[in-house]
Amino acid sequence: MATGTLLPVSRPMRGFPCLLFLLYLNLLSCQQFIIPFKAPSDCGVDEFFDISSLSCSRCGSNQRQSSTGLSCVCQTGYRTTNVSPNSVSITCELCPSDRPAVTKDGFGCVRCPGSVNDEGKCQCPPGLILVERDINGNPLNEPRCEVCNNNSPALSIANNKGDRCERCTPTFINTSCVCTAPNVPAGGLCFPTGILSTNVNPSVNYAQLKFSVQSAWFVENLYSSSAACLAYSNLTACQALGNMCVMNMHSFGGLSTDACGLFNTVYKSKAALSSVQDISYWRVNLPWLFYGDEPGLASRVLQTDPVPTVFSFRGRNKNTEIQLLAAVYNVRGEFLRWEQVGGRNLMLCPEPTPKKASAFSFGTAYEESCDLSVADLLVSHPEPLFYDVYMDLGGGENRKLLPLPTLVQNQQYNGRFINQDDMRNWYLSRRMFLVDALGGREKSVTSSPKVIRVATSVRIRFQLVPRTQEGQIFPPLMTVTYTDLLITDINTQTVSVRFAMDYEMDQTEARAKTDTAIGILGGVAVLYSLLKTVSWKRRIASPVIDLETMLKFLLFYSGDLANVFFVVTVGTGLYWLIFYKAQQFVSVLLPLPSQEEQFVTYIGCAFALKAVQFLHKLYLQVTVDIFLIDWERPKSKGNRTVQAHGETKRDPSPVSIWRTYFVANEWNELQTIRKISPTFQIMAVLFFLEVLDFSNLALRDPMATLQRSPEAYTPPYSLILRYGFAATLWLCIGLLQVIFFTVFYEHFVEDKMRQFVDLCSVSNISVLLFINRCFGYYIHGRSVHGHADTNMEEMSNNLKRESESLCGQRGLVPNSDIQTFQVSITNRLRLQYDRIQDSISRRNRPSRLMDASTANLSDLQFRAYNTMNHFLGSIIDHGHPDMDYMVKEKLTLERVIGMEFMEPSDKSYFYNDQAHSFSNVLFYGNEATLLIFDTLFFCVVDLGSQNFVLAAVLTYVQQMIFRFIRNTLGRRNLANKTLVDQRFLI
């Protein structure tokens, strides 16, 4: 009984801890490890930053934060009495009143022999050192202030910390370390009087901000460095003086007491000494800061003697690696090291190392830019580093270096920015820096800067020797542009920096050849346009040269000149693509983006002029005169019976209009047929450019590879290569489509032009078109069977007889199959045509007299239509001797130049035309114009957006818009000229 009563109670008691344990495990599995962010600067004055917990911990009593912020120290007047083994917890005790000062180590209390500083420690007068322990290290109850022995042979003075005596520098008198009058002490040195004026100008000029700063660094070091360099040829002092001149942008002004003026004084004083490394501009003991100031020196330095190095893109002697070295100095003039250029010495942006390595591959246009925080720059560059950049020419044990001339865009000469003018006025220099946060400090060298100066643009340019076939270059030029930044809020301020490697060649010859080609071909285009204008004047039967004639000439010339620009630009793009990408030894380099502006202008001209030509042709096509001649005559059989004045008459059956409607509808469908598929064209071009990455061939590097690693650097596109390849690809795919369409598709599938001619013959309908007033095309569709308005059986029999040659041929001339002609008619015939056509088109004109009903107006139109049909039929049948015509062959020269030599004064001329030239009034016959227009449209959009997909989409939209316009206006014109209702044109 007892056991049974305990069971219900014991099971829940054992399960409850298990449940809690499972819940605890569940909480552990779901816990997120998140900690608050703390930095040493976030801690208060009575806190320190605990590096183990990454948080702020409170100091003990009578303690404060140390200078590093990572520990606690005793407050002023308190000594340290206990330090725990972990070196974190300390105990502080107040010093007694008779010994109020604390020793330098902080563990003892002493009575000072002199004054007490702000930290509660003893301080001796200047020139004396503080001694707190005896020679055995035992602490003294009262420290002593000892005097260093300035006299010979000791010649010692107190060091900078004031805790020991050191020998004074050799600049002092040999018998004493005291710089007595009239000698001048400066920078820990002693200078004889009169060696250099002490009235120096320690200011740094910030021309962009239009003010100067009295630099604390210059105040402390400018005179001493100048005097030490001048009087004692101290190497580090000379380097430090040169650095201060570089910090002042190598600028010379009216004052000879600023940094560069003092450097120039020292430079001139050493003219009698020998030069360094046989370089006349490099004086003994001085840094090489400047080239000479002779006019035109820059061009002689940069464009006279080639560098003894050969660059090659391919082959066994492939050499594309550029080695740049820099001699690095600190601001005090001390040489630090030789350093390979790369990484973050000249390239401030934090790009990955593989991408930075691409900057030093010859021929690869490299460019990087980024925005950097001013706060980060102050941390990473508290003092400027100075670089003398050289190009490593190799040579094994006899390794040679080539100095890189430097062009500082901010350099001034008497207040003028000389390096922003013509090259003849350039003043080349050598040394440069990246960030100067020291020169802009006014109060002390440890205070926050008022201004910083950053090299926001560093560009190294390589220029190819003209007409070289061995990849020779002139000395590279490094161009540096500095930006002065006034400090307001370092936490929010940013600065944009840029580094680039450019490669160029003299484009004068290439530009001259391009201009010559455009000039010559443009002259030919003028003659060809004049010939077209003369032909047009003959075809409209107007000998008068009027304003319309001039306008027509300009329209013709716009199209021909557009072709000239197009041929020259595409040819130029192909030239650069082939010769740059395929060369072994470097002989050509791509034009720089600034040198491509003229080329882009040519492309814009080509597009604008081609657009004018396209719109002109579009207008001609939608205003063409067209008439469908119906040869069908009423049948004598099956006459219908009509009632007239109570009498019964037999009237012939009317001719069906459906054949005319059918031919008109087929013509309407042909208006926008092209020899290519625009959709396939766009998809194929995008497939090659984007899917197969053919667009990589347009990158500004010598590699001809299609696939690029995602981690590798991708150079910018060359507009010339991008245009040349895109235009060539578009044209090639278009030409392949045209060849396939004309050679295979039209012969083995369907030829819509030939089918339309056959349809006209089957329908017993002829088509007469006038593209000009007295010139046009004629399709002879008169049925050889006499009629076409019949049943299916008779139609089938007629076609069978024709296929078995049991009837006559379809041609206009007996025993001829030629059905298409170019027609040149007389002025008399055209006047008669216009009179009849005027009646047909009357319904489109506004009338102020509404006398006749709408039915009567339609009846007049129908009569005019029948009159025109009868008139044109009789003309074809030679029914008008005064308006007769003659069929003849066109001369080859006439076909080539597009002009007829014979003027139709008495007779009209029908020229045999087996090429179906009537397609010239359709999109089909103007494929060349459409293809070039689409090519230019695609390329212009791409050059503006640098996006092939966007260019393809807009090109497709443009094609659809103009196709809609052509269909709409063409259908309206067809309905107006033939009286076919638009509802039947589907």
Buried (B, 14 or more C-beta within 10 A) or exposed (E): EEEEEEEEEEEEEEEEEEEEEEEEEEEEEEEEEEEEEBEBEEBEEBBBBBEEEEBBEEBEEBBBBEEEBBBBBBBBBBBBEEEEEEEBEBBBEEBEEEBBBBBBEBEBBBBBBBEBEEEBBBBBEEBBBBBBBEEEEEBBEEBBBBEBBBEEEEBBBBEEEBEEBBEBBEBBBEEBBBBEEEBBBBBBBBBEEEBBEEEBBBBBBBBBEEEBBEBBBBBBBBBBBBBBBBBBBBBBBBBBBBBBBBBBBBBBBEEBBBBBBBBBBBBEEBEEEEBBEEEEBBBEBBBBBBBEEEEEBBEEBBBEEBBEBBBBBEEEEEBBEBBBBBBBBBBBBEEEEEBEBBEEBBBBBEBEEEBBBBBBBBBBBBBBEBEBBBBEBBEBBBBBBBBBBBBBBBEEEEEEBBBBBBBBBBBBBEEEBBBBEEEEBBBBBBBBBBBBBBBBBBEEBEEEBBBBBBBBBBBBBBBBBEEBEEBBBBBBBBBBBBBBBBBEEBEEBBBEBBBBBBBBBBBEEBBEEBBEBBEEBBEEBBEBBEBBBBBBBBBBBBEEEEEEBEEBBBBBBBBBBBBBBBBBBBEBBBBBBEEBBEBEBBBBBBBBBEBBEEBBEBBBBBBBBBBBBBBBBBEBBBEBBBBBBBBBEBBEEEEEEEEEEEEEEEEEEEBEBEBBBBBBBBBBBBBBEBBBEBEEBBEBBBEBBBEEEBBBBBBBBBBBEEEBEEEEBEBBBBBBBBBBBBBBBBBEBBEEBBEEBEEEBBEEEEBBBBEBBBBBBBBBBBBBBBBBBBBBBBBBBBBBBEBBBBEEEEBEEBEEEBEEEEBEBBBBEEEEEBBBBBBBBBBBBBEBBEEBBEBBBEBEEEEEEEEEEEEEBEEBBEEBBEBBBBBBBEBBEEEBEEBBBEBEEBEEEBBEBEBBEBEBEEBBBBBBBEEBBBBBBBBBBBBEBBBBBBBBBBBBBBBEEEEBEEBBBBBBEBBEEBBEEBBEBBBBBBBBBBBBEEEBBE
